[in-house]
């Protein structure tokens, strides 16, 4: 299931990296319809397209739009079946699609991820978004506007995760599952968080299977059923076929699979981390109020984007 605006709005524990994949026929002298990714109504979130992987083909054009910037590039010289260097941030529009230059472009594949985050005061200042009166006061008290002008705020997502997400354990699991037909979901594994920690799914891989089988690798987290649904044909167990993600769950990650036809002994691989649930992250995730903190200034720093 393609990432749509409604999925972005289910993001609870930002930042989150939602994985997705696509495969099919790229039409001659036309774009895929509907587009692979087309996000337009996702406010108040900020989103960014990352890690595009595709099969390099001189007859296929990559087209993207992130707000006012448009991308139109022939894929012939791109890195084949390895995620490329893409980071397309957007506050209003985010689109990704393929355009064909020849007939017979069957079973073309791609996978990618979309980061979604709720903007802090620093993010809003960087992207030119209006501040509320309370946010303007916070900016003045913490000197956020000056820090944004200096280029030290907001922190990049990778730096924020490295600083704040203390890993208590990281595991890569491998499963062979008989996936039954007729759309019946089959359990791969359910993973549960322990006290004072939460889980983050960080990578997904699977054997491609047959194109006609439509095998799907499905991620449920907590009460969000079908949060991410990734078709396995664009994936593989080899380097480059694994898709990056960052899907936090406070209580449970449930991984399942389904298929339109039987897929016997289908192979799946995935990596997850156990992360300490700190007060900083409780504030970021909206799990505590300002009055519940022993250090109320922490609330201001997190909402301001200083932490």
C-alpha positions, -999 to 999 in steps of 0.1 A, spaced: 0 0 0 15 33 -11 23 60 15 -5 85 15 -13 116 34 -34 96 59 -5 74 68 17 104 75 -9 117 99 -6 84 119 30 92 128 30 93 166 67 91 177 86 115 154 108 113 136 97 82 118 109 67 85 81 49 67 92 23 42 75 16 8 81 -2 -25 66 -3 -59 69 -25 -90 50 -26 -123 50 -14 -159 64 21 -167 42 33 -196 58 45 -229 60 84 -231 40 87 -199 42 86 -161 29 58 -139 -7 66 -128 -14 70 -100 21 83 -90 43 61 -69 43 88 -42 21 120 -41 18 138 -8 0 171 -6 -21 173 25 2 163 53 4 194 75 15 200 102 42 174 95 74 180 76 84 151 53 114 142 33 120 115 6 151 94 12 170 63 0 155 59 -34 166 26 -49 157 15 -84 168 -5 -114 190 17 -136 175 20 -171 183 45 -198 146 42 -209 133 53 -175 132 89 -161 130 96 -124 107 125 -117 103 142 -83 90 174 -68 97 187 -33 79 220 -28 92 243 -55 121 221 -67 116 197 -96 138 167 -105 138 151 -140 167 127 -144 175 97 -166 182 67 -144 207 50 -169 238 61 -150 224 58 -115 236 31 -90 218 0 -100 196 -16 -72 215 3 -45 199 32 -25 211 64 -39 219 98 -23 185 114 -20 171 138 6 141 157 -6 125 178 22 90 193 18 65 213 38 38 215 11 43 190 -18 63 157 -21 61 136 -53 81 107 -68 73 89 -101 88 72 -131 84 82 -168 90 57 -197 109 64 -229 102 31 -246 75 4 -246 78 -29 -228 92 -16 -195 77 -45 -174 84 -53 -137 104 -22 -130 111 -19 -93 119 7 -67 119 11 -29 123 42 -7 114 58 26 96 89 38 107 106 70 79 124 89 84 148 118 64 174 137 83 207 134 99 223 164 103 260 167 138 257 151 123 236 122 96 262 116 122 291 115 143 271 90 114 264 67 97 298 70 67 285 88 47 309 111 52 307 149 24 309 175 28 336 201 40 310 226 66 298 201 78 333 194 83 338 232 102 305 233 124 315 204 134 347 222 140 331 256 162 303 242 179 323 214 166 298 188 163 323 159 200 333 163 210 296 165 191 289 132 209 319 116 242 305 127 234 271 112 237 251 145 199 244 147 178 225 139 197 193 144 197 169 114 176 138 121 206 115 121 224 136 147 192 138 169 188 100 168 225 94 176 224 118 206 190 109 221 183 72 213 203 51 236 204 16 222 199 -12 248 201 -39 222 200 -45 185 189 -78 168 186 -90 133 161 -118 129 156 -142 100 125 -162 92 113 -188 67 75 -186 64 48 -204 44 26 -175 32 -9 -188 24 -29 -173 -5 -62 -154 -6 -49 -125 14 -47 -143 47 -21 -127 70 5 -151 84 25 -141 115 63 -137 111 70 -125 147 56 -103 174 82 -84 195 74 -67 228 90 -38 246 102 -42 282 97 -17 310 112 18 304 121 10 268 105 10 234 112 -7 201 123 7 167 122 -13 135 152 -2 114 156 -25 84 134 -49 63 145 -74 37 129 -104 20 133 -127 -9 116 -111 -39 93 -140 -49 74 -140 -81 60 -107 -94 25 -123 -98 25 -135 -62 22 -100 -47 39 -110 -14 36 -82 12 57 -76 43 34 -58 68 43 -39 99 18 -32 127 29 -12 157 9 -9 189 -27 -1 178 -17 10 142 -26 -20 120 -10 -20 86 12 10 94 36 0 66 30 -25 38 60 -33 16 57 -55 -14 87 -79 -15 93 -81 -53 114 -49 -53 134 -62 -22 161 -88 -19 183 -105 7 214 -91 -10 231 -57 -3 209 -29 -16 178 -50 -15 172 -42 22 150 -12 29 158 12 58 130 23 81 126 39 115 93 27 130 90 32 168 65 12 189 59 18 226 46 -17 233 46 -41 203 58 -47 168 38 -72 148 53 -85 115 31 -104 92 29 -114 55 3 -121 29 2 -131 -7 -23 -136 -36 -9 -171 -42 9 -195 -20 46 -186 -13 62 -215 4 93 -211 26 95 -174 18 125 -157 35 123 -125 56 149 -106 75 145 -75 97 164 -56 123 151 -38 154 165 -19 183 155 -16 220 158 20 231 157 36 265 126 57 270 141 89 285 123 120 296 135 138 265 118 113 243 87 112 265 83 149 258 90 145 221 64 117 218 38 136 237 37 111 266 40 136 294 28 172 300 50 201 311 36 199 346 46 163 350 83 170 346 107 176 374 125 199 350 99 219 331 126 236 311 132 203 293 97 207 277 107 241 263 140 228 250 125 198 232 96 218 217 120 246 207 143 221 190 173 229 212 173 192 221 
